Amino acid sequence: MNKHFSLTQISFEAISVRAVALMTAMMGMVNVLSAVTPSMHNRLRLLEKYSPLQVTHGGHLTSALAGFALLLLAASLWRRKRVAWLLTVLVLIASIITHLLKGLDYEEATLAFVLLMILIAGRSHFHARSDPPSIRQGLQTLFAALGFTLLYGVIGFYLLDRHFRVSFGLWAAARQTIVMFTQFYDPGLQPITGFGRYFADSIYVVGAVTTGYALLLLIRPVLARQHASSAERARAWEIVQTYGQTSLARLTLLDDKLYYFSPGGSVIAYTVKGRVALALGDPIGPRRDISHCIDGFKYFCSLNDWLPAFYQTLPDHLKAYRKAGFRAIQIGQEGIVDLSKFSLMGGDAKSIRGSVNKMKRLGYSAEVLEPPHPGSLLNELNEISDEWLSARNASEMRFSVGWFDQAYLNTCPILIVRDAGGRIEAFANLIGEFQADEVTVDMMRHRAGAEKGQMDFLFVSLFEWAKSKGYARFNFGLSALSGIGEEPEDPAIERALRFVFEHVKQFYNFKGLHGYKDKFGPIWSPRYLVYPNVPSLPAVGAALIRANTGDDLFGGYLFHPR
């Protein structure tokens, strides 16, 4: 489903939704305050005279629980949750009845009624789905809790009636348990021992805890449990082959991605971590459709209660993102070498030239092998990969880079470096950019104790191969945190990331990696993180780490360099 709204309409709806959420939170606080405030004596006497129900004492507890529920639901109303809207309506109806029956508190009941009417009038604004399996689990939890509590209460009241002033038969015990679990009051229940009071209170605790847990499940965001279908992958392949022209294009087709397709023929590759739908790069498709695709993806995410974000976007579409209400910060630069201008001649290339000549004297050679690759080769490369990972005490990264997967590598040319004895010492898989006359490298791995200068030799060999195949440029990929926060007027977060780039080396030497790439003379182009708003940045940052490290929050980097 794809809808487009004017900015004025979106702004008005957003303000309305947030106002309702704040009013709900305020109503929750009113309920809590009302619960801890004694009822007026004259109203209580009037109520006791005409009301056939004995709920005045339990009504205070019910009001408190309803207040806490409204405070919890307010956050989900802010996120436009459909289930939260329905639950809030039900809680408000219960609040109105409770306020009237616990002490004729018509002021609180009137406020709840006004908010109820506002919610009903604005019901179309609350369209975000909750997670269907979680809804089922929440309802199952409620029914299971009711069954357990009913059994627990019936047996308890029946066997422990000596602890109360009332003698319970099975039916009376069942009725007492159901009333206490659902209405949180105790008509006529008079414990005469400490254990009797403990047992009665335990009914309330079970009811409150299970109801709260079920409520959390009911308003949970939609969880992306499924992989993209074969039909969706085939459709994504077709679009990316036709329109892809960035270093990330091939990586959008790896099997950790889900896909959003716009009616205009574009695709966004994304993964869901927590509440964040994290897209890799910009939408891929016809240029005229990019803005519509961004708007459509934003609306699609709102339906699922997700926060949309885009990682490693080009500067080309920043206006479209800002028009859609997003913010952007620069997270680094991508280095692109013009192969027609690259040369080993001259003083600037002295160190590279020296490394290449040294490797040749030692008998090293390089060649590019085209797919498909024999299993024996891939097994040997797998050994090198495992050795490389072990030496760094690291695990495979994902999302913005490829990982060692034989099916994936069998779609890529692979450059291998051999020593004088013919043993493979290093390798790198190469990926093209479809419509761009450019090639990039994904995984680069070598054995422990690699000869100094081996990487220089690998890159120069790669440049020579790319030129022979007619490529015009080589893309070094993202140089994370480089080129940002250099001006006083830059955003504070970019200046903070600049400090990390300049001074922090314990976890990763971002500055050293940038310096290495820079000696090949690339042209630097900025890359951005696009996100909804400042409060969402911690969630987006955690989603980036989880996506890049396979949900290992302590095992990777916020911005993974290639």
Secondary structure, DSSP 8 states (H G I E B T S, - for coil): ------HHHHHHHHHHHHHHHHHHHHHHHHHHHHHTS---HHHHHHHHHH-----HHHHHHHHHHHHHHHHHHHHHHHTTBHHHHHHHHHHHHHHHHHHHHHH--HHHHHHHHHHHHHHHHTGGG--B---HHHHHHHHHHHHHHHHHHHHHHHHHHHH-GGGBSS---HHHHHHHHHHHHHH---TT--B-SHHHHHHHHHHHHHHHHHHHHHHHHHT------S---HHHHHHHHHHHHHH--STTTGGGGSTT-EEEE-TTS-EEEEEEETTEEEEESS-BS-GGGHHHHHHHHHHHHHHTT-EEEEEEE-GGGHHHHHHTT-EEEEEEEEEEEETTT--S-SGGGHHHHHHHHHHHHTT-EEEEE-SS--HHHHHHHHHHHHHHHHHTT-----SSS----HHHHTTS-EEEEE-TTS-EEEEEEEEEETTEEEEEEEEEEE-TT--TTHHHHHHHHHHHHHHHTT--EEEEEEEETTT-S-STTS-HHHHHHHHHHHH--SS--HHHHHHHHHTT--EEEEEEEEES-GGGHHHHHHHHHHHHHTS-TTSS-SS---
